[in-house]
Amino acid sequence: MAAFTDSATTVAELKARVLAFVRERDWEQFHSPKNLSMALAAEAGELMEHFLWATPETSRAVAADGAKRGKIADELADVVIYALEFANATGLDVAAAIEAKMAANAKKYPVEKARGRADKYTEL
């Protein structure tokens, strides 16, 4: 199998790889939207745990730390895998959903108001 990289792998290829993995193990029976959303939240919590109590600056150092980077990558992979399997189980198109959300966010956060600010759109 060719190496998967961000620059060479499509979302469709990732979804297909996740789906094949799930089907080989007969796990689709357990992958309801409820269960997958809960698994996704749990894995997001495990990713967050690496940065608990860190300042923003320290969190950047943690993410760059060679000894911790592999574990952080594993948790990120778990989050993305569950998100892709959620898309598989629900028939959602990830790229279309992202494009629609980015368009909505562009309206909520116009550059001239939001640039350099971390405020919620209702506060701009």
CYANA upper distance limits for C-alpha pairs under 8 A (distance plus 0.5 A):
  4 PHE  CA      8 ALA  CA      7.22
  4 PHE  CA      9 THR  CA      6.26
  5 THR  CA      9 THR  CA      6.18
  6 ASP  CA     10 THR  CA      8.31
  9 THR  CA     13 GLU  CA      6.86
  9 THR  CA     14 LEU  CA      7.68
 10 THR  CA     14 LEU  CA      7.00
 11 VAL  CA     15 LYS  CA      6.61
 11 VAL  CA     94 VAL  CA      8.05
 11 VAL  CA     95 ALA  CA      7.95
 12 ALA  CA     16 ALA  CA      6.57
 13 GLU  CA     17 ARG  CA      6.63
 14 LEU  CA     18 VAL  CA      6.70
 14 LEU  CA     84 LEU  CA      8.11
 15 LYS  CA     19 LEU  CA      6.54
 15 LYS  CA     84 LEU  CA      6.17
 15 LYS  CA     85 GLU  CA      7.44
 15 LYS  CA     88 ASN  CA      7.33
 16 ALA  CA     20 ALA  CA      6.54
 17 ARG  CA     21 PHE  CA      6.76
 18 VAL  CA     22 VAL  CA      6.73
 18 VAL  CA     81 ILE  CA      7.19
 18 VAL  CA     84 LEU  CA      7.69
 18 VAL  CA     85 GLU  CA      6.99
 19 LEU  CA     23 ARG  CA      6.54
 19 LEU  CA     85 GLU  CA      7.25
 19 LEU  CA     88 ASN  CA      7.56
 20 ALA  CA     24 GLU  CA      6.54
 21 PHE  CA     25 ARG  CA      7.19
 22 VAL  CA     26 ASP  CA      6.69
 22 VAL  CA     27 TRP  CA      5.79
 22 VAL  CA     28 GLU  CA      6.86
 23 ARG  CA     27 TRP  CA      6.68
 23 ARG  CA     28 GLU  CA      6.98
 27 TRP  CA     31 HIS  CA      7.15
 28 GLU  CA     32 SER  CA      8.36
 28 GLU  CA     89 ALA  CA      8.34
 30 PHE  CA     35 ASN  CA      7.74
 31 HIS  CA     35 ASN  CA      6.43
 31 HIS  CA     36 LEU  CA      6.25
 31 HIS  CA     85 GLU  CA      8.48
 31 HIS  CA     86 PHE  CA      8.26
 31 HIS  CA     89 ALA  CA      7.38
 32 SER  CA     36 LEU  CA      6.58
 32 SER  CA     89 ALA  CA      7.50
 33 PRO  CA     37 SER  CA      6.39
 33 PRO  CA     86 PHE  CA      6.84
 33 PRO  CA     89 ALA  CA      7.46
 33 PRO  CA     90 THR  CA      7.42
 34 LYS  CA     38 MET  CA      6.72
 35 ASN  CA     39 ALA  CA      6.60
 36 LEU  CA     40 LEU  CA      6.49
 36 LEU  CA     82 TYR  CA      6.84
 36 LEU  CA     83 ALA  CA      8.28
 36 LEU  CA     85 GLU  CA      8.00
 36 LEU  CA     86 PHE  CA      6.34
 37 SER  CA     41 ALA  CA      6.73
 37 SER  CA     82 TYR  CA      8.31
 37 SER  CA     83 ALA  CA      8.40
 37 SER  CA     86 PHE  CA      7.62
 38 MET  CA     42 ALA  CA      6.67
 39 ALA  CA     43 GLU  CA      6.66
 39 ALA  CA     82 TYR  CA      7.42
 40 LEU  CA     44 ALA  CA      6.62
 40 LEU  CA     78 ASP  CA      8.28
 40 LEU  CA     79 VAL  CA      6.09
 40 LEU  CA     82 TYR  CA      5.97
 40 LEU  CA     83 ALA  CA      7.04
 41 ALA  CA     45 GLY  CA      6.72
 41 ALA  CA     79 VAL  CA      8.48
 42 ALA  CA     46 GLU  CA      6.93
 43 GLU  CA     47 LEU  CA      6.81
 43 GLU  CA     75 GLU  CA      6.94
 43 GLU  CA     76 LEU  CA      8.50
 43 GLU  CA     78 ASP  CA      6.71
 43 GLU  CA     79 VAL  CA      6.01
 44 ALA  CA     48 MET  CA      6.70
 44 ALA  CA     75 GLU  CA      7.94
 44 ALA  CA     76 LEU  CA      8.19
 44 ALA  CA     79 VAL  CA      6.41
 45 GLY  CA     49 GLU  CA      6.64
 46 GLU  CA     50 HIS  CA      7.75
 46 GLU  CA     75 GLU  CA      7.01
 47 LEU  CA     51 PHE  CA      8.26
 47 LEU  CA     72 ILE  CA      6.85
 47 LEU  CA     75 GLU  CA      5.67
 47 LEU  CA     76 LEU  CA      6.96
 48 MET  CA     52 LEU  CA      6.88
 50 HIS  CA     62 VAL  CA      8.21
 50 HIS  CA     72 ILE  CA      7.60
 51 PHE  CA     59 SER  CA      6.19
 51 PHE  CA     62 VAL  CA      7.73
 54 ALA  CA     58 THR  CA      5.94
 54 ALA  CA     59 SER  CA      5.96
 55 THR  CA     59 SER  CA      6.48
 56 PRO  CA     60 ARG  CA      7.11
 57 GLU  CA     61 ALA  CA      7.21
 58 THR  CA     62 VAL  CA      6.70
 59 SER  CA     63 ALA  CA      6.70
 60 ARG  CA     64 ALA  CA      6.82
 61 ALA  CA     65 ASP  CA      6.56
 62 VAL  CA     68 LYS  CA      7.36
 62 VAL  CA     69 ARG  CA      8.19
 63 ALA  CA     68 LYS  CA      7.59
 63 ALA  CA     69 ARG  CA      6.40
 63 ALA  CA     72 ILE  CA      7.75
 64 ALA  CA     68 LYS  CA      8.31
 64 ALA  CA     69 ARG  CA      6.86
 65 ASP  CA     69 ARG  CA      6.26
 66 GLY  CA     70 GLY  CA      7.82
 68 LYS  CA     72 ILE  CA      6.78
 69 ARG  CA     73 ALA  CA      6.52
 70 GLY  CA     74 ASP  CA      6.69
 71 LYS  CA     75 GLU  CA      6.92
 72 ILE  CA     76 LEU  CA      6.70
 73 ALA  CA     77 ALA  CA      6.53
 74 ASP  CA     78 ASP  CA      6.77
 75 GLU  CA     79 VAL  CA      6.82
 76 LEU  CA     80 VAL  CA      6.76
 77 ALA  CA     81 ILE  CA      6.40
 78 ASP  CA     82 TYR  CA      6.66
 79 VAL  CA     83 ALA  CA      6.69
 80 VAL  CA     84 LEU  CA      6.55
 81 ILE  CA     85 GLU  CA      6.59
 82 TYR  CA     86 PHE  CA      6.46
 83 ALA  CA     87 ALA  CA      6.82
 84 LEU  CA     88 ASN  CA      6.71
 84 LEU  CA     94 VAL  CA      8.24
 85 GLU  CA     89 ALA  CA      6.51
 86 PHE  CA     90 THR  CA      6.60
 87 ALA  CA     91 GLY  CA      6.10
 87 ALA  CA     92 LEU  CA      5.22
 87 ALA  CA     93 ASP  CA      7.13
 87 ALA  CA     94 VAL  CA      7.14
 88 ASN  CA     92 LEU  CA      7.21
 92 LEU  CA     97 ALA  CA      7.98
 93 ASP  CA     97 ALA  CA      6.56
 94 VAL  CA     98 ILE  CA      6.60
 95 ALA  CA     99 GLU  CA      6.60
 96 ALA  CA    100 ALA  CA      6.61
 97 ALA  CA    101 LYS  CA      6.60
 98 ILE  CA    102 MET  CA      6.48
 99 GLU  CA    103 ALA  CA      6.71
100 ALA  CA    104 ALA  CA      6.77
101 LYS  CA    105 ASN  CA      6.50
102 MET  CA    106 ALA  CA      6.53
103 ALA  CA    107 LYS  CA      7.09
104 ALA  CA    108 LYS  CA      6.88
105 ASN  CA    109 TYR  CA      6.22
106 ALA  CA    110 PRO  CA      6.05
106 ALA  CA    111 VAL  CA      8.24
108 LYS  CA    121 TYR  CA      6.14
109 TYR  CA    113 LYS  CA      7.29
109 TYR  CA    114 ALA  CA      5.94
109 TYR  CA    121 TYR  CA      6.35
109 TYR  CA    124 LEU  CA      8.45
110 PRO  CA    114 ALA  CA      6.35
110 PRO  CA    115 ARG  CA      8.45
111 VAL  CA    115 ARG  CA      5.70
113 LYS  CA    124 LEU  CA      6.63
114 ALA  CA    118 ALA  CA      7.95
114 ALA  CA    119 ASP  CA      8.07
114 ALA  CA    121 TYR  CA      8.40
114 ALA  CA    124 LEU  CA      7.24
119 ASP  CA    123 GLU  CA      6.46
119 ASP  CA    124 LEU  CA      6.99
120 LYS  CA    124 LEU  CA      7.32
